[in-house]
Amino acid sequence: MEFYFLGTGAGMPSKQRNVSSIALLHPKMTWLFDCGEATQHQMLHSPIKPRKVSTIFITHLHGDHIFGLPGFISTRAALEGTTRLTIYGPKGLREWLEATLRVTGTYLRYPLDIIEVEAGQTYQQEGFRVTVEALEHRFLAYGYRIEGEEEKGALLVEALQELGIPSGPLYRRIKQDSMFVFDGVEYQSADFLGTPKPGVKLAILGDTIPCAGSIRLAQEVDVLVHEATFADSEEDHAGRFGHSTARQAAEIARQAQAKKLLLTHISARYVDQEQRLEAEAREVFQESYLMMDHQSVVIKG
């Protein structure tokens, strides 16, 4: 499982950074978080296949987070995409998308579900639990918490061998079923499995100032993706426009006891001095990393 950053800039595209879009890649699915202008063009230089994208989460309806959505939806159909696409986002998303597709005469060859979210709602999506939380921005904005299911522990092979159970198909059933029978005796599978492994926990936040919602979403996550639009010296400016500094993002990660912080949504004013943002974040939270377009990060629980 990994994050792939398609766009890490703020507000408008630059030569170094496109506007917001992040892919979450999993062997079983591909998700997008936001879909700014030219996201599908960024995909041409990535391992991501538009027809493989099954779910899109929109954090808010500012243009730098959604203007690539109609083009992507259309291209997905043209590239033989026929499987269902589900899009989550704030109220107003359905009206805008349906009007855009209708006016442009866009025909889709696949089912399209548009789900308008509210704070506090949870969804089950492709084996993951998704929690929605309101953030604080100049516009209605949300963040998403993704939680995977707990994984069963490893087989205690030595204990099985002590009972004379040979390796083979029965081992697979022990991992899958709650009980098994060997030589006429019934056993509880849990007695032959190690400590369960917690499911992965991720938080992807949209544009926001530091707020309680951010901390709730990020509580003890393996990876937090947080905007870092401005440097510490422009904290007041960031607040007026509903954004965070890199240091403020790091403080959220520290308070929430996250394991890793990925910084994105970087203002173009920091070209040639972007590492300053990472350095300021690391003064508060050491596991802070500044993201670039086309950078990938493997997620480890």
ABEGO torsion letter per residue (X at the ends): XBBBBABABBGBBBAABBBBBBBBBBAABBBBBEBBBGAAAAAAABABBAAABABBBBABABAAAAAAAAAAAAAAAAAGBABBBBBBEBBGAAAAAAAAAAAAGBBBABBBBBBBBBBGBBBBBGGBBBBBBBBBBABBBBBBBBBBBBBBBBBBAAAAAAAGBBBEAAAAAAAABABBBBGGBBBBAAAABBBBBBBBBBBBBBBBBBBAAAAAAABGBABBBBBBABBAAAAAAAAAAGBBBAAAAAAAAAAAGBABBBBBGBBAAABGAAAAAAAAAAAABABBBBBBBGBBBBBBX
